[in-house]
Amino acid sequence: MLTALVLICSVVITPDLQACSGENAQSVIRVPTDDGSPVACLLHGQAYLAETEIGQDLAADERVKVVCAPSQRAAAMVSRANPGARSIR
């Protein structure tokens, strides 16, 4: 099963969105549902973000990256997230 992690990074810190990771993200959101398909995982990640206050209040210099990972790996990524990041788990 796959879990979506939604990373919100600042273009000031990570101008290249590919470099956006849990370690440098301003916010890390772990979607509470698991999916069997990568497409469903990405769509659920986007939809979940849209429902949150964080998703509705994105700043002009913030970019969103949705990462789908096996559920155990996603949990490990959240635990290593930037300690200063806002986090919804």
C-alpha positions as CSV (number, residue, x, y, z in Angstrom):
1,M,0.0,0.0,0.0
2,L,1.1,3.6,-0.7
3,T,0.8,6.6,1.6
4,A,0.8,10.2,0.3
5,L,3.1,12.7,1.9
6,V,2.4,16.3,1.0
7,L,5.5,18.5,1.2
8,I,5.2,22.3,1.1
9,C,8.6,24.0,0.4
10,S,9.6,27.6,-0.1
11,V,11.2,28.5,-3.4
12,V,13.6,30.7,-1.4
13,I,15.0,27.6,0.4
14,T,14.6,25.0,-2.4
15,P,14.2,26.7,-5.8
16,D,14.3,23.3,-7.5
17,L,11.1,21.5,-6.5
18,Q,12.9,18.1,-7.0
19,A,15.1,19.0,-4.1
20,C,12.1,19.5,-1.8
21,S,12.1,16.8,0.9
22,G,10.8,16.2,4.4
23,E,14.1,17.5,5.7
24,N,13.7,21.0,4.2
25,A,9.9,21.3,3.9
26,Q,8.0,24.0,5.8
27,S,5.1,21.7,6.2
28,V,4.7,17.9,6.0
29,I,1.3,16.3,5.8
30,R,0.8,12.5,5.9
31,V,-2.5,11.6,4.3
32,P,-4.3,9.2,6.7
33,T,-5.5,6.8,4.0
34,D,-3.5,4.3,2.0
35,D,-3.9,3.5,-1.7
36,G,-3.0,0.6,-3.9
37,S,-2.4,2.7,-7.0
38,P,0.1,5.5,-7.5
39,V,-2.5,7.6,-9.4
40,A,-5.0,7.3,-6.6
41,C,-2.3,8.1,-4.1
42,L,-1.4,11.3,-5.8
43,L,-5.0,12.4,-6.3
44,H,-5.8,11.7,-2.6
45,G,-2.8,13.7,-1.6
46,Q,-3.9,16.7,-3.6
47,A,-7.5,16.5,-2.5
48,Y,-6.5,16.1,1.2
49,L,-4.3,19.2,1.0
50,A,-7.1,21.2,-0.6
51,E,-9.2,20.5,2.5
52,T,-6.7,21.7,5.0
53,E,-6.1,25.2,6.3
54,I,-2.5,24.9,5.2
55,G,-3.6,24.1,1.6
56,Q,-6.0,27.0,1.5
57,D,-3.4,29.5,2.8
58,L,-0.4,28.8,0.6
59,A,2.0,31.7,0.2
60,A,3.1,32.9,-3.3
61,D,6.6,31.5,-2.6
62,E,5.4,28.1,-1.5
63,R,5.3,25.0,-3.8
64,V,3.6,21.7,-3.2
65,K,5.1,18.3,-3.9
66,V,3.2,15.0,-3.3
67,V,5.3,12.0,-2.7
68,C,3.7,8.5,-2.6
69,A,5.7,5.9,-0.8
70,P,5.2,2.5,0.8
71,S,3.4,3.1,4.1
72,Q,6.3,2.1,6.3
73,R,8.7,4.2,4.4
74,A,6.3,7.2,4.6
75,A,6.1,6.9,8.4
76,A,10.0,6.9,8.5
77,M,10.1,10.0,6.3
78,V,7.7,11.9,8.6
79,S,9.7,11.0,11.6
80,R,12.8,12.5,9.9
81,A,11.0,15.6,8.8
82,N,12.3,19.1,9.5
83,P,11.7,19.6,13.3
84,G,10.5,23.2,12.6
85,A,7.9,22.1,10.0
86,R,4.2,22.3,10.6
87,S,3.0,18.7,10.5
88,I,-0.3,17.0,10.2
89,R,0.0,13.2,10.8
